[in-house]
Protein backbone atom coordinates (compact mmCIF):
# COMPACT_ATOMS: atom_id res chain seq x y z
CA UNK A 1 0.00 0.00 0.00
CA UNK A 2 2.79 2.37 0.91
CA UNK A 3 4.60 1.76 -2.38
CA UNK A 4 1.43 2.34 -4.41
CA UNK A 5 0.77 5.59 -2.59
CA UNK A 6 4.33 6.75 -3.18
CA UNK A 7 4.12 5.81 -6.85
CA UNK A 8 0.83 7.67 -7.26
CA UNK A 9 2.20 10.71 -5.47
CA UNK A 10 5.26 10.77 -7.74
CA UNK A 11 3.07 10.54 -10.84
CA UNK A 12 0.93 13.43 -9.63
CA UNK A 13 4.00 15.53 -8.97
CA UNK A 14 5.34 14.69 -12.43
CA UNK A 15 2.05 15.68 -14.03
CA UNK A 16 1.97 18.94 -12.06
CA UNK A 17 5.54 19.75 -13.07
CA UNK A 18 4.78 18.98 -16.72
CA UNK A 19 1.66 21.15 -16.61
CA UNK A 20 3.68 23.99 -15.11
CA UNK A 21 6.38 23.57 -17.74
CA UNK A 22 3.73 23.51 -20.47
CA UNK A 23 2.10 26.66 -19.08
CA UNK A 24 5.48 28.42 -18.92
CA UNK A 25 6.28 27.27 -22.47
CA UNK A 26 2.92 28.44 -23.75
CA UNK A 27 3.34 31.70 -21.87
CA UNK A 28 6.79 32.21 -23.36
CA UNK A 29 5.49 31.37 -26.84
CA UNK A 30 2.57 33.73 -26.36
CA UNK A 31 4.86 36.50 -25.11
CA UNK A 32 7.22 35.90 -28.01
CA UNK A 33 4.30 35.99 -30.45
CA UNK A 34 2.97 39.15 -28.83
CA UNK A 35 6.33 40.91 -28.95
CA UNK A 36 6.90 39.94 -32.60
CA UNK A 37 3.54 41.25 -33.70
CA UNK A 38 2.45 43.82 -31.15
CA UNK A 39 5.62 44.96 -29.41
CA UNK A 40 7.16 48.37 -30.34
CA UNK A 41 9.70 47.95 -33.13
CA UNK A 42 9.79 51.09 -35.32
CA UNK A 43 12.61 53.50 -34.54
CA UNK A 44 12.52 57.25 -34.99
CA UNK A 45 15.37 57.25 -37.52
CA UNK A 46 13.19 58.13 -40.50
CA UNK A 47 9.91 60.05 -40.72
CA UNK A 48 8.76 58.40 -43.94
CA UNK A 49 9.21 55.14 -45.80
CA UNK A 50 9.12 55.65 -49.58
CA UNK A 51 8.21 52.60 -51.65
CA UNK A 52 8.75 53.12 -55.36
CA UNK A 53 6.38 51.82 -58.02
CA UNK A 54 7.31 48.25 -58.94
CA UNK A 55 9.28 47.65 -55.74
CA UNK A 56 9.35 44.10 -54.34
CA UNK A 57 9.28 43.00 -50.71
CA UNK A 58 13.05 42.53 -50.83
CA UNK A 59 13.43 46.15 -51.99
CA UNK A 60 11.29 47.33 -49.08
CA UNK A 61 13.16 45.14 -46.60
CA UNK A 62 16.53 46.40 -47.88
CA UNK A 63 15.42 50.01 -47.38
CA UNK A 64 14.15 49.30 -43.89
CA UNK A 65 17.43 47.61 -42.95
CA UNK A 66 19.66 50.23 -44.59
CA UNK A 67 17.93 53.15 -42.89
CA UNK A 68 17.49 51.44 -39.53
CA UNK A 69 13.74 51.91 -39.53
CA UNK A 70 13.07 49.01 -37.15
CA UNK A 71 14.93 47.78 -34.08
CA UNK A 72 14.66 44.10 -34.95
CA UNK A 73 14.85 43.27 -38.65
CA UNK A 74 14.30 39.56 -38.03
CA UNK A 75 10.94 40.00 -36.29
CA UNK A 76 9.79 42.39 -38.99
CA UNK A 77 10.75 39.87 -41.68
CA UNK A 78 9.03 37.02 -39.79
CA UNK A 79 5.89 39.11 -39.30
CA UNK A 80 5.80 40.18 -42.94
CA UNK A 81 6.04 36.57 -44.07
CA UNK A 82 3.32 35.41 -41.68
CA UNK A 83 1.02 38.30 -42.61
CA UNK A 84 1.57 37.60 -46.34
CA UNK A 85 2.86 41.13 -46.95
CA UNK A 86 5.43 39.78 -49.41
CA UNK A 87 2.78 39.56 -52.12
CA UNK A 88 0.92 42.75 -51.15
CA UNK A 89 3.56 45.47 -51.59
CA UNK A 90 2.03 48.82 -52.58
CA UNK A 91 4.02 51.91 -53.59
CA UNK A 92 3.66 55.14 -51.65
CA UNK A 93 4.90 57.48 -48.95
CA UNK A 94 4.22 56.05 -45.52
CA UNK A 95 4.46 57.98 -42.27
CA UNK A 96 6.42 56.16 -39.59
CA UNK A 97 5.74 56.65 -35.89
CA UNK A 98 8.32 55.70 -33.32
CA UNK A 99 7.15 52.70 -31.32
CA UNK A 100 4.86 51.29 -34.01
CA UNK A 101 4.51 47.51 -33.89
CA UNK A 102 5.31 45.20 -36.78
CA UNK A 103 1.62 44.38 -37.12
CA UNK A 104 0.58 48.03 -37.33
CA UNK A 105 3.37 48.90 -39.75
CA UNK A 106 2.68 45.96 -42.05
CA UNK A 107 -1.09 46.55 -42.00
CA UNK A 108 -0.44 50.17 -43.05
CA UNK A 109 1.91 49.13 -45.87
CA UNK A 110 -0.26 46.27 -47.14
CA UNK A 111 -3.41 48.40 -47.21
CA UNK A 112 -1.62 51.28 -48.98
CA UNK A 113 -2.61 53.74 -46.25
CA UNK A 114 -0.13 56.44 -47.18
CA UNK A 115 0.05 60.08 -46.22
CA UNK A 116 -0.54 62.55 -49.08
CA UNK A 117 1.99 65.20 -50.06
CA UNK A 118 1.09 68.87 -49.80
CA UNK A 119 1.86 70.48 -53.15
CA UNK A 120 1.73 74.28 -53.24
CA UNK A 121 2.91 76.27 -56.23
CA UNK A 122 2.69 79.79 -57.66
CA UNK A 123 4.80 82.26 -59.64
CA UNK A 124 6.78 79.55 -61.43
CA UNK A 125 7.84 81.14 -64.67
CA UNK A 126 8.64 78.21 -66.96
CA UNK A 127 7.30 74.71 -67.60
CA UNK A 128 10.77 73.35 -66.94
CA UNK A 129 10.86 75.00 -63.51
CA UNK A 130 7.40 73.65 -62.77
CA UNK A 131 8.34 70.09 -63.75
CA UNK A 132 11.47 70.30 -61.59
CA UNK A 133 9.51 71.63 -58.62
CA UNK A 134 6.78 68.98 -58.84
CA UNK A 135 9.31 66.15 -59.24
CA UNK A 136 10.75 67.03 -55.83
CA UNK A 137 7.35 66.39 -54.28
CA UNK A 138 6.18 63.24 -56.09
CA UNK A 139 7.77 60.08 -57.44
CA UNK A 140 8.02 60.81 -61.23
CA UNK A 141 11.11 62.73 -62.29
CA UNK A 142 11.07 66.07 -64.09
CA UNK A 143 11.85 64.46 -67.45
CA UNK A 144 8.74 62.24 -67.29
CA UNK A 145 6.54 65.19 -66.31
CA UNK A 146 8.00 67.46 -68.99
CA UNK A 147 7.66 64.79 -71.68
CA UNK A 148 3.94 64.64 -70.97
CA UNK A 149 3.63 68.44 -71.09
CA UNK A 150 5.40 68.42 -74.46
CA UNK A 151 3.35 65.57 -75.93
CA UNK A 152 1.16 67.03 -78.67
CA UNK A 153 -0.93 63.87 -79.06
CA UNK A 154 -1.63 63.56 -75.33
CA UNK A 155 -2.48 67.23 -74.84
CA UNK A 156 -4.84 67.28 -77.83
CA UNK A 157 -7.24 65.09 -75.87
CA UNK A 158 -7.71 67.94 -73.41
CA UNK A 159 -7.70 70.83 -75.87
CA UNK A 160 -4.16 72.05 -75.19
CA UNK A 161 -0.86 72.34 -77.03
CA UNK A 162 2.70 72.20 -75.67
CA UNK A 163 2.75 76.02 -75.99
CA UNK A 164 -0.40 76.79 -74.02
CA UNK A 165 -0.75 73.82 -71.61
CA UNK A 166 0.82 75.89 -68.85
CA UNK A 167 -2.43 77.86 -68.63
CA UNK A 168 -4.07 74.76 -67.19
CA UNK A 169 -2.12 74.84 -63.93
CA UNK A 170 -3.76 77.12 -61.41
CA UNK A 171 -1.66 78.19 -58.42
CA UNK A 172 -3.08 76.64 -55.26
CA UNK A 173 -2.34 74.13 -52.52
CA UNK A 174 -3.14 70.51 -53.35
CA UNK A 175 -3.08 67.19 -51.49
CA UNK A 176 -1.72 64.46 -53.73
CA UNK A 177 -0.20 61.00 -53.29
CA UNK A 178 3.56 60.72 -53.71
CA UNK A 179 3.37 57.81 -56.18
CA UNK A 180 0.98 59.65 -58.52
CA UNK A 181 1.96 59.05 -62.15
CA UNK A 182 2.47 61.99 -64.57
CA UNK A 183 -0.84 61.10 -66.27
CA UNK A 184 -2.78 60.98 -63.00
CA UNK A 185 -1.17 64.23 -61.90
CA UNK A 186 -2.20 65.87 -65.17
CA UNK A 187 -5.78 64.61 -64.83
CA UNK A 188 -5.93 65.92 -61.26
CA UNK A 189 -4.82 69.38 -62.41
CA UNK A 190 -7.21 69.27 -65.35
CA UNK A 191 -10.13 68.44 -63.03
CA UNK A 192 -9.24 71.50 -60.97
CA UNK A 193 -9.02 73.60 -64.14
CA UNK A 194 -12.47 72.43 -65.25
CA UNK A 195 -13.87 73.23 -61.83
CA UNK A 196 -12.36 76.73 -61.93
CA UNK A 197 -13.82 77.56 -65.34
CA UNK A 198 -17.43 77.84 -64.26
CA UNK A 199 -20.19 78.80 -66.73
CA UNK A 200 -20.01 82.33 -65.30
CA UNK A 201 -16.28 82.66 -66.02
CA UNK A 202 -16.70 81.16 -69.48
CA UNK A 203 -19.47 83.67 -70.21
CA UNK A 204 -17.22 86.56 -69.16
CA UNK A 205 -14.45 85.24 -71.42
CA UNK A 206 -16.85 84.95 -74.35
CA UNK A 207 -18.02 88.53 -73.73
CA UNK A 208 -14.49 89.80 -74.48
CA UNK A 209 -14.09 87.40 -77.44
CA UNK A 210 -11.47 85.27 -75.72
CA UNK A 211 -11.32 81.57 -74.89
CA UNK A 212 -10.34 80.47 -71.37
CA UNK A 213 -6.86 79.66 -72.70
CA UNK A 214 -6.53 83.12 -74.27
CA UNK A 215 -7.74 84.74 -71.04
CA UNK A 216 -4.96 82.94 -69.17
CA UNK A 217 -2.34 83.92 -71.75
CA UNK A 218 -3.33 87.57 -71.39
CA UNK A 219 -3.43 87.10 -67.60
CA UNK A 220 0.20 85.92 -67.68
CA UNK A 221 1.16 89.20 -69.39
CA UNK A 222 -0.84 91.19 -66.85
CA UNK A 223 0.92 89.23 -64.11
CA UNK A 224 4.28 90.02 -65.68
CA UNK A 225 3.48 93.74 -65.75
CA UNK A 226 1.77 94.18 -62.38
CA UNK A 227 3.68 94.27 -59.14
CA UNK A 228 0.50 95.14 -57.25
CA UNK A 229 -2.68 93.11 -57.63
CA UNK A 230 -4.91 96.17 -57.30
CA UNK A 231 -3.53 97.50 -60.59
CA UNK A 232 -4.23 94.33 -62.57
CA UNK A 233 -7.77 95.24 -63.76
CA UNK A 234 -6.46 98.57 -65.12
CA UNK A 235 -3.65 96.86 -67.03
CA UNK A 236 -6.05 94.19 -68.30
CA UNK A 237 -8.38 96.93 -69.58
CA UNK A 238 -5.50 98.60 -71.40
CA UNK A 239 -4.43 95.42 -73.19
CA UNK A 240 -7.99 94.57 -74.13
CA UNK A 241 -8.25 98.04 -75.68
CA UNK A 242 -5.16 97.34 -77.78
CA UNK A 243 -6.50 93.94 -78.86
CA UNK A 244 -9.82 95.46 -79.92
CA UNK A 245 -8.04 98.13 -81.95
CA UNK A 246 -5.78 95.57 -83.64
CA UNK A 247 -2.70 97.16 -82.10
CA UNK A 248 0.38 95.25 -81.06
CA UNK A 249 0.43 94.63 -77.32
CA UNK A 250 4.05 95.84 -77.06
CA UNK A 251 4.53 94.28 -73.65
CA UNK A 252 8.05 94.36 -72.22
CA UNK A 253 7.63 91.10 -70.23
CA UNK A 254 6.95 89.22 -73.49
CA UNK A 255 10.24 90.49 -74.88
CA UNK A 256 12.09 89.42 -71.75
CA UNK A 257 10.48 85.98 -72.06
CA UNK A 258 11.47 85.77 -75.73
CA UNK A 259 15.05 86.71 -74.82
CA UNK A 260 14.95 84.15 -71.97
CA UNK A 261 16.91 86.53 -69.76
CA UNK A 262 14.94 87.37 -66.65
CA UNK A 263 17.68 89.58 -65.24
CA UNK A 264 16.73 92.35 -67.68
CA UNK A 265 15.35 95.43 -65.92
CA UNK A 266 15.50 97.81 -68.85
CA UNK A 267 14.14 96.69 -72.22
CA UNK A 268 16.40 98.34 -74.80
CA UNK A 269 15.61 98.84 -78.49
CA UNK A 270 17.93 95.98 -79.47
CA UNK A 271 15.63 93.56 -77.70
CA UNK A 272 12.53 94.69 -79.58
CA UNK A 273 13.58 92.93 -82.78
CA UNK A 274 14.03 89.47 -81.27
CA UNK A 275 12.59 86.98 -83.73
CA UNK A 276 10.09 85.14 -81.56
CA UNK A 277 6.32 84.57 -81.66
CA UNK A 278 6.35 85.80 -78.05
CA UNK A 279 7.72 89.21 -79.02
CA UNK A 280 4.57 91.36 -78.97
CA UNK A 281 6.51 94.31 -80.40
CA UNK A 282 6.79 92.33 -83.64
CA UNK A 283 3.57 90.33 -83.69
CA UNK A 284 -0.03 91.45 -83.32
CA UNK A 285 -2.34 89.62 -80.96
CA UNK A 286 -1.61 87.24 -78.14
CA UNK A 287 1.51 85.05 -78.06
CA UNK A 288 1.01 81.29 -78.53
CA UNK A 289 1.29 80.59 -74.82
CA UNK A 290 1.67 82.18 -71.39
CA UNK A 291 4.92 83.89 -70.42
CA UNK A 292 4.56 82.63 -66.85
CA UNK A 293 2.13 80.67 -64.73
CA UNK A 294 -0.84 83.08 -64.49
CA UNK A 295 -2.16 83.73 -61.00
CA UNK A 296 -5.84 83.35 -60.22
CA UNK A 297 -5.95 87.08 -59.39
CA UNK A 298 -4.62 87.92 -62.85
CA UNK A 299 -7.16 85.64 -64.57
CA UNK A 300 -9.97 87.25 -62.59
CA UNK A 301 -8.56 90.70 -63.39
CA UNK A 302 -8.89 89.98 -67.12
CA UNK A 303 -12.42 88.66 -66.70
CA UNK A 304 -13.36 91.64 -64.53
CA UNK A 305 -11.21 94.21 -66.31
CA UNK A 306 -11.49 97.93 -65.73
CA UNK A 307 -13.26 99.72 -68.58
CA UNK A 308 -10.93 102.57 -69.50
CA UNK A 309 -9.51 104.34 -72.54
CA UNK A 310 -5.86 103.68 -71.79
CA UNK A 311 -3.61 102.58 -74.62
CA UNK A 312 -0.17 103.16 -73.09
CA UNK A 313 1.52 102.45 -69.79
CA UNK A 314 4.93 103.07 -68.31
CA UNK A 315 6.42 102.27 -64.93
CA UNK A 316 6.31 105.19 -62.50
CA UNK A 317 9.55 107.04 -61.97
CA UNK A 318 9.29 106.58 -58.18
CA UNK A 319 9.89 102.81 -58.59
CA UNK A 320 6.80 102.08 -56.52
CA UNK A 321 5.85 99.27 -58.86
CA UNK A 322 2.82 101.20 -60.11
CA UNK A 323 2.37 102.65 -63.61
CA UNK A 324 1.52 105.90 -65.33
CA UNK A 325 -1.24 105.32 -67.89
CA UNK A 326 -1.99 107.36 -70.99
CA UNK A 327 -4.67 107.55 -73.68
CA UNK A 328 -2.37 109.08 -76.31
CA UNK A 329 1.21 108.84 -77.52
CA UNK A 330 2.18 112.39 -76.47
CA UNK A 331 1.34 111.84 -72.81
CA UNK A 332 3.00 108.44 -72.94
CA UNK A 333 6.23 109.98 -74.22
CA UNK A 334 6.26 112.34 -71.24
CA UNK A 335 5.75 109.41 -68.83
CA UNK A 336 8.39 107.32 -70.59
CA UNK A 337 10.93 110.15 -70.47
CA UNK A 338 10.45 110.54 -66.70
CA UNK A 339 11.02 106.84 -66.15
CA UNK A 340 14.07 106.67 -68.42
CA UNK A 341 15.58 109.63 -66.63
CA UNK A 342 15.02 107.90 -63.28
CA UNK A 343 16.76 104.76 -64.63
CA UNK A 344 19.71 106.84 -65.80
CA UNK A 345 20.01 108.54 -62.42
CA UNK A 346 20.25 105.13 -60.79
CA UNK A 347 22.67 103.87 -63.45
CA UNK A 348 20.37 101.03 -64.51
CA UNK A 349 21.59 100.19 -68.00
CA UNK A 350 19.81 96.87 -68.62
FIMIPA-76361 format. One record per residue (C-alpha): residue number from 1; x, y, z. Coordinates in Angstrom, 1 decimal, m for minus. Layout:
N
NUM X Y Z
...
REM end
This chain:
350
1 0.0 0.0 0.0
2 2.8 2.4 0.9
3 4.6 1.8 m2.4
4 1.4 2.3 m4.4
5 0.8 5.6 m2.6
6 4.3 6.7 m3.2
7 4.1 5.8 m6.8
8 0.8 7.7 m7.3
9 2.2 10.7 m5.5
10 5.3 10.8 m7.7
11 3.1 10.5 m10.8
12 0.9 13.4 m9.6
13 4.0 15.5 m9.0
14 5.3 14.7 m12.4
15 2.1 15.7 m14.0
16 2.0 18.9 m12.1
17 5.5 19.7 m13.1
18 4.8 19.0 m16.7
19 1.7 21.1 m16.6
20 3.7 24.0 m15.1
21 6.4 23.6 m17.7
22 3.7 23.5 m20.5
23 2.1 26.7 m19.1
24 5.5 28.4 m18.9
25 6.3 27.3 m22.5
26 2.9 28.4 m23.8
27 3.3 31.7 m21.9
28 6.8 32.2 m23.4
29 5.5 31.4 m26.8
30 2.6 33.7 m26.4
31 4.9 36.5 m25.1
32 7.2 35.9 m28.0
33 4.3 36.0 m30.4
34 3.0 39.2 m28.8
35 6.3 40.9 m29.0
36 6.9 39.9 m32.6
37 3.5 41.3 m33.7
38 2.5 43.8 m31.2
39 5.6 45.0 m29.4
40 7.2 48.4 m30.3
41 9.7 47.9 m33.1
42 9.8 51.1 m35.3
43 12.6 53.5 m34.5
44 12.5 57.3 m35.0
45 15.4 57.3 m37.5
46 13.2 58.1 m40.5
47 9.9 60.1 m40.7
48 8.8 58.4 m43.9
49 9.2 55.1 m45.8
50 9.1 55.7 m49.6
51 8.2 52.6 m51.7
52 8.7 53.1 m55.4
53 6.4 51.8 m58.0
54 7.3 48.2 m58.9
55 9.3 47.6 m55.7
56 9.4 44.1 m54.3
57 9.3 43.0 m50.7
58 13.1 42.5 m50.8
59 13.4 46.1 m52.0
60 11.3 47.3 m49.1
61 13.2 45.1 m46.6
62 16.5 46.4 m47.9
63 15.4 50.0 m47.4
64 14.2 49.3 m43.9
65 17.4 47.6 m43.0
66 19.7 50.2 m44.6
67 17.9 53.2 m42.9
68 17.5 51.4 m39.5
69 13.7 51.9 m39.5
70 13.1 49.0 m37.2
71 14.9 47.8 m34.1
72 14.7 44.1 m34.9
73 14.9 43.3 m38.6
74 14.3 39.6 m38.0
75 10.9 40.0 m36.3
76 9.8 42.4 m39.0
77 10.8 39.9 m41.7
78 9.0 37.0 m39.8
79 5.9 39.1 m39.3
80 5.8 40.2 m42.9
81 6.0 36.6 m44.1
82 3.3 35.4 m41.7
83 1.0 38.3 m42.6
84 1.6 37.6 m46.3
85 2.9 41.1 m47.0
86 5.4 39.8 m49.4
87 2.8 39.6 m52.1
88 0.9 42.8 m51.2
89 3.6 45.5 m51.6
90 2.0 48.8 m52.6
91 4.0 51.9 m53.6
92 3.7 55.1 m51.7
93 4.9 57.5 m49.0
94 4.2 56.0 m45.5
95 4.5 58.0 m42.3
96 6.4 56.2 m39.6
97 5.7 56.7 m35.9
98 8.3 55.7 m33.3
99 7.1 52.7 m31.3
100 4.9 51.3 m34.0
101 4.5 47.5 m33.9
102 5.3 45.2 m36.8
103 1.6 44.4 m37.1
104 0.6 48.0 m37.3
105 3.4 48.9 m39.7
106 2.7 46.0 m42.0
107 m1.1 46.6 m42.0
108 m0.4 50.2 m43.1
109 1.9 49.1 m45.9
110 m0.3 46.3 m47.1
111 m3.4 48.4 m47.2
112 m1.6 51.3 m49.0
113 m2.6 53.7 m46.2
114 m0.1 56.4 m47.2
115 0.0 60.1 m46.2
116 m0.5 62.6 m49.1
117 2.0 65.2 m50.1
118 1.1 68.9 m49.8
119 1.9 70.5 m53.1
120 1.7 74.3 m53.2
121 2.9 76.3 m56.2
122 2.7 79.8 m57.7
123 4.8 82.3 m59.6
124 6.8 79.6 m61.4
125 7.8 81.1 m64.7
126 8.6 78.2 m67.0
127 7.3 74.7 m67.6
128 10.8 73.4 m66.9
129 10.9 75.0 m63.5
130 7.4 73.6 m62.8
131 8.3 70.1 m63.7
132 11.5 70.3 m61.6
133 9.5 71.6 m58.6
134 6.8 69.0 m58.8
135 9.3 66.1 m59.2
136 10.8 67.0 m55.8
137 7.3 66.4 m54.3
138 6.2 63.2 m56.1
139 7.8 60.1 m57.4
140 8.0 60.8 m61.2
141 11.1 62.7 m62.3
142 11.1 66.1 m64.1
143 11.8 64.5 m67.5
144 8.7 62.2 m67.3
145 6.5 65.2 m66.3
146 8.0 67.5 m69.0
147 7.7 64.8 m71.7
148 3.9 64.6 m71.0
149 3.6 68.4 m71.1
150 5.4 68.4 m74.5
151 3.4 65.6 m75.9
152 1.2 67.0 m78.7
153 m0.9 63.9 m79.1
154 m1.6 63.6 m75.3
155 m2.5 67.2 m74.8
156 m4.8 67.3 m77.8
157 m7.2 65.1 m75.9
158 m7.7 67.9 m73.4
159 m7.7 70.8 m75.9
160 m4.2 72.1 m75.2
161 m0.9 72.3 m77.0
162 2.7 72.2 m75.7
163 2.8 76.0 m76.0
164 m0.4 76.8 m74.0
165 m0.7 73.8 m71.6
166 0.8 75.9 m68.8
167 m2.4 77.9 m68.6
168 m4.1 74.8 m67.2
169 m2.1 74.8 m63.9
170 m3.8 77.1 m61.4
171 m1.7 78.2 m58.4
172 m3.1 76.6 m55.3
173 m2.3 74.1 m52.5
174 m3.1 70.5 m53.4
175 m3.1 67.2 m51.5
176 m1.7 64.5 m53.7
177 m0.2 61.0 m53.3
178 3.6 60.7 m53.7
179 3.4 57.8 m56.2
180 1.0 59.7 m58.5
181 2.0 59.1 m62.2
182 2.5 62.0 m64.6
183 m0.8 61.1 m66.3
184 m2.8 61.0 m63.0
185 m1.2 64.2 m61.9
186 m2.2 65.9 m65.2
187 m5.8 64.6 m64.8
188 m5.9 65.9 m61.3
189 m4.8 69.4 m62.4
190 m7.2 69.3 m65.3
191 m10.1 68.4 m63.0
192 m9.2 71.5 m61.0
193 m9.0 73.6 m64.1
194 m12.5 72.4 m65.2
195 m13.9 73.2 m61.8
196 m12.4 76.7 m61.9
197 m13.8 77.6 m65.3
198 m17.4 77.8 m64.3
199 m20.2 78.8 m66.7
200 m20.0 82.3 m65.3
201 m16.3 82.7 m66.0
202 m16.7 81.2 m69.5
203 m19.5 83.7 m70.2
204 m17.2 86.6 m69.2
205 m14.5 85.2 m71.4
206 m16.9 85.0 m74.4
207 m18.0 88.5 m73.7
208 m14.5 89.8 m74.5
209 m14.1 87.4 m77.4
210 m11.5 85.3 m75.7
211 m11.3 81.6 m74.9
212 m10.3 80.5 m71.4
213 m6.9 79.7 m72.7
214 m6.5 83.1 m74.3
215 m7.7 84.7 m71.0
216 m5.0 82.9 m69.2
217 m2.3 83.9 m71.7
218 m3.3 87.6 m71.4
219 m3.4 87.1 m67.6
220 0.2 85.9 m67.7
221 1.2 89.2 m69.4
222 m0.8 91.2 m66.8
223 0.9 89.2 m64.1
224 4.3 90.0 m65.7
225 3.5 93.7 m65.8
226 1.8 94.2 m62.4
227 3.7 94.3 m59.1
228 0.5 95.1 m57.3
229 m2.7 93.1 m57.6
230 m4.9 96.2 m57.3
231 m3.5 97.5 m60.6
232 m4.2 94.3 m62.6
233 m7.8 95.2 m63.8
234 m6.5 98.6 m65.1
235 m3.6 96.9 m67.0
236 m6.0 94.2 m68.3
237 m8.4 96.9 m69.6
238 m5.5 98.6 m71.4
239 m4.4 95.4 m73.2
240 m8.0 94.6 m74.1
241 m8.2 98.0 m75.7
242 m5.2 97.3 m77.8
243 m6.5 93.9 m78.9
244 m9.8 95.5 m79.9
245 m8.0 98.1 m82.0
246 m5.8 95.6 m83.6
247 m2.7 97.2 m82.1
248 0.4 95.2 m81.1
249 0.4 94.6 m77.3
250 4.1 95.8 m77.1
251 4.5 94.3 m73.6
252 8.1 94.4 m72.2
253 7.6 91.1 m70.2
254 7.0 89.2 m73.5
255 10.2 90.5 m74.9
256 12.1 89.4 m71.7
257 10.5 86.0 m72.1
258 11.5 85.8 m75.7
259 15.0 86.7 m74.8
260 15.0 84.2 m72.0
261 16.9 86.5 m69.8
262 14.9 87.4 m66.6
263 17.7 89.6 m65.2
264 16.7 92.3 m67.7
265 15.4 95.4 m65.9
266 15.5 97.8 m68.9
267 14.1 96.7 m72.2
268 16.4 98.3 m74.8
269 15.6 98.8 m78.5
270 17.9 96.0 m79.5
271 15.6 93.6 m77.7
272 12.5 94.7 m79.6
273 13.6 92.9 m82.8
274 14.0 89.5 m81.3
275 12.6 87.0 m83.7
276 10.1 85.1 m81.6
277 6.3 84.6 m81.7
278 6.4 85.8 m78.0
279 7.7 89.2 m79.0
280 4.6 91.4 m79.0
281 6.5 94.3 m80.4
282 6.8 92.3 m83.6
283 3.6 90.3 m83.7
284 0.0 91.5 m83.3
285 m2.3 89.6 m81.0
286 m1.6 87.2 m78.1
287 1.5 85.1 m78.1
288 1.0 81.3 m78.5
289 1.3 80.6 m74.8
290 1.7 82.2 m71.4
291 4.9 83.9 m70.4
292 4.6 82.6 m66.9
293 2.1 80.7 m64.7
294 m0.8 83.1 m64.5
295 m2.2 83.7 m61.0
296 m5.8 83.4 m60.2
297 m5.9 87.1 m59.4
298 m4.6 87.9 m62.8
299 m7.2 85.6 m64.6
300 m10.0 87.2 m62.6
301 m8.6 90.7 m63.4
302 m8.9 90.0 m67.1
303 m12.4 88.7 m66.7
304 m13.4 91.6 m64.5
305 m11.2 94.2 m66.3
306 m11.5 97.9 m65.7
307 m13.3 99.7 m68.6
308 m10.9 102.6 m69.5
309 m9.5 104.3 m72.5
310 m5.9 103.7 m71.8
311 m3.6 102.6 m74.6
312 m0.2 103.2 m73.1
313 1.5 102.5 m69.8
314 4.9 103.1 m68.3
315 6.4 102.3 m64.9
316 6.3 105.2 m62.5
317 9.5 107.0 m62.0
318 9.3 106.6 m58.2
319 9.9 102.8 m58.6
320 6.8 102.1 m56.5
321 5.8 99.3 m58.9
322 2.8 101.2 m60.1
323 2.4 102.6 m63.6
324 1.5 105.9 m65.3
325 m1.2 105.3 m67.9
326 m2.0 107.4 m71.0
327 m4.7 107.5 m73.7
328 m2.4 109.1 m76.3
329 1.2 108.8 m77.5
330 2.2 112.4 m76.5
331 1.3 111.8 m72.8
332 3.0 108.4 m72.9
333 6.2 110.0 m74.2
334 6.3 112.3 m71.2
335 5.8 109.4 m68.8
336 8.4 107.3 m70.6
337 10.9 110.2 m70.5
338 10.5 110.5 m66.7
339 11.0 106.8 m66.1
340 14.1 106.7 m68.4
341 15.6 109.6 m66.6
342 15.0 107.9 m63.3
343 16.8 104.8 m64.6
344 19.7 106.8 m65.8
345 20.0 108.5 m62.4
346 20.2 105.1 m60.8
347 22.7 103.9 m63.4
348 20.4 101.0 m64.5
349 21.6 100.2 m68.0
350 19.8 96.9 m68.6
REM end
